Amino acid sequence: MNILMIEDDNSVAEMMKLYFAKEKWNVDVATDGEEAVEKFMTNKDKYDIITLDLNLPKKDGMEVAREIRESSQQIPIIMLTARDTESDEILGLEIGADEYVTKPFSPLALIARIKALYRRTNLGASSDKLNPNDKDFDVTTKHLSISKDRREVLFDGKTINDLTPKEFDLLLTMAQKPKQVFSREKLLELVWGYEYFGEERTVDAHIKKLRQKLETAGPQVIQTVWGVGYKFDDTEV
């Protein structure tokens, strides 16, 4: 795995480099926001995952996340920050982070999250072995078609190609069982995995962004079941 670690605290960066080396992962470190954007933009296909500190010199981590997301919706991003306020976490997730980790954190817990996020992002990702003319889909509903291998989503025939890894996994999880109501806790378990000890607002932030992207192509198909959670249902639209 190739990781871009954006971190201005040298002690944190050096510590994590040791842990990454034990996993036999490669890591590039950027110590400020401008360097981070430059490294990513010149090596977009190199990195499998990004860890991003928010408190950076020259360019704030939020702005770095925005620029990276404008260039790539697919690269998984884990935000690392000493900020522990709900507004910061919601903003980070809405910008496009897949996960949000507050400092101080356990290096082993971060390793587990990276593995889980990488595994889910790349699960079945073998599009290079598929016939490009093969348009079979794993999930097909009234308005939606989803391919797990190609991580492709068609909404009324229109490709939705700007979904982040977590947004894709959320949509796939719910669309596989139309009309089933998923609690936020269940979605955390199914999409983030047992390694993720997150808050319910994490799910809400990702659902909000997912809805916004789907609405550019067609009717709203993710419904809120008040007091319970969310469900996918496109039978009545």
N, C-alpha and C positions, 0 to 999 in steps of 0.2 A: 504494500500500500504506500502511496505517495501522499504526504500530508503537507499542507501549507499552514504553518502555525504563525499567527499574527499576534505578537506579544511583545510589549515593551519592557516587561519585567524580566531581566536577564536570569534571575534565580529560578523563576518559574519555567522559562524556556529551557534552561540547562537541565532542570530536573526532568521535565517531560521528554526531552531528547533521550535521556537515559532509559526511560520506560519504553519509548518507541523503539529504541535500539534492541531492547530485549524481545520485542515482538517482530524484529527484523523488518521494521517499517522505515522508509526514507522520509526525512523531514527537511523542509526549507523553512527558515525563520525570517519573518519581516518584523522590524522593530518600530515602524511607524506607519501611519495610514497611507501615505503616498507610496512608500516602498511596497506595501502590500498590494495595492492596486496595480502597480507596474509589474510586479512579479506574476500576478495572476494573469494579467492581460497578455503578457508575452509567453505564457506557458499554460494556456487554457486547458489543453488536452492532457497535461502532465499530472494534474492533481486529482486524487480520488475523494478528498474531504478537506474542509477548512475548519480550523479552530480560530475564533476571532475574539480578541479582547476588545471591550468597548472603549476603555480609557486610553486612547492612543494619542501621541503627539502628531502634529502637522495635519492630520485628518481624522476626525472622530470615527469610532467603529461603526456607528449607525450609517454614516455616509459611505464608508467602505462597503458595508453590506448592500446598500442601495446600488452602488456602481457595479458590484459583482453580480447582483441579481439582474440588472439591466442587460448584462452580457451573457449570463448563463442562469437558467432556471433549474438546471439539473444538479449542479455541484452541491453536495450536502454541506450545510454550515452549522457549526455548534458555537454559540456565543459564550464566552467566558468573561465574567465581570464581577467586580466587587459591589456593584449596584444591586440592591436587593429591594427594589420597589416594584409594585405591580405595574405601574405605568411604563417603566423601562422594559419590563419583560414583555408586556403586550406589544409595545412599539417594536421591539426586536423581532418578535414572531411575525408581526404584520409586515415588516419589511421583507421577511423571507427566510429568517433563521429556522432551522429544523428543530433545534433544541437550545435551551438556555440554561447555563450552569453558573451558579454563583460561587464566588471565592469566599473562604478557602474551600477547595474541593479535594476529594480523594483521587490521587492519580489512577488507582486501580478502577475506581468507579468511572472515571473519564474514559479509560481504555475500554471498559465494558460498553459504554454508550457508543463509542466510535465503532466498535465491532458490530453492535446491533444495528446502527444506522447504515453502515456499509453493507452489511448482509442483506438488509431489507431493500436497499437501493439497487443492489446488484443481483437479487434473487431471480434466477431464471433469465438474467440478461445475456442472452446468447444470440442476439439479432444477427451477428455476423454469420451464424450457421443457418439462418433462415432464408428461404427463397424470398427475394424482395417482392415478388408478385403474390406471395401468399398473404391473403387478407383474412385469414381465419381469426376470430376473436374469442377470447375466453368468456367474456360477459357481453350479452346483447339484450338490451331492453327496448322499450318503445322509442326512445330518443338517443340512447347511448350505446356505444360499442367500445370495449376495452380489451387490449392485448397486454397480457402480463409480460411476455418475453420482449416485445418491442416497446413496452411502456408507452403505448399509444392510446389516445382517447379521441373518439369521434363523437361529436354531438350534432345530431341531425346532419351527418355527413361532413361536418366541418371539424378539422383537426384542432384540438386544444393542446398546443405544444409548449405552453409556458408554465406547466405545473411543477412545483417543487417536489422532491421525493416524498415528503410527508403528505402533501396535498394529494398526490397520486395514490398513495397507500390508503388514505382516508376514503377517497372516492371508491376505490376498488373494494375495500372492506365492506362498505355499505351497499354498493351496487350489486355485490354478489348475493345479497339477501334483501331484495326489495321489500319495502314496507315493514321490515323488522326494525324495532326501536332499539338503538344502542345508547346505553348510558355513557356519560363521559368517562367514568371509571373503566368501562369495558373497552372503549376506544383507546384509552391509554394502554391497556393491557394488550390489545390486539395489534395496534399500530406502532406503539413505542416499545413494547416488549416489557418483560418482567424486570429488565435492568433499569428501566426508566421510572424514577420516583417523582413524577411531575404533579402539577396542579391542574385542576379542571379548566382553569382559564387558558391553559396551553391549547386544549382542544378547541375552545371557543375562538381563539385567535386564528387558528388554521382553518376552521370552518368558515369564518368570515371571508378570508382571502379566497378560499376555494369557491365560495358562492359568487364572489365578484367576478372571477374568471369565467365561470360557467355562464353567467348572465350575459356575457359578451357574445355568446353563441346561441342561446336559446332560453327557454323558460326555466324558472328556478325549480330544481328537482330535489334539493336537500331541505327537508322540513324540520322545524323545531317542534318537539313534543314537550310542551311546557312542564317543568318539574321532573322530567325524566331524561331527555337527551335529544338525539337526532335520528332521522331515518331518511332513506332514499326512496322516492316514489315519483315516477314520471308517468303513471298510468292515467292521471286525470288532467294532464297538461298537454 
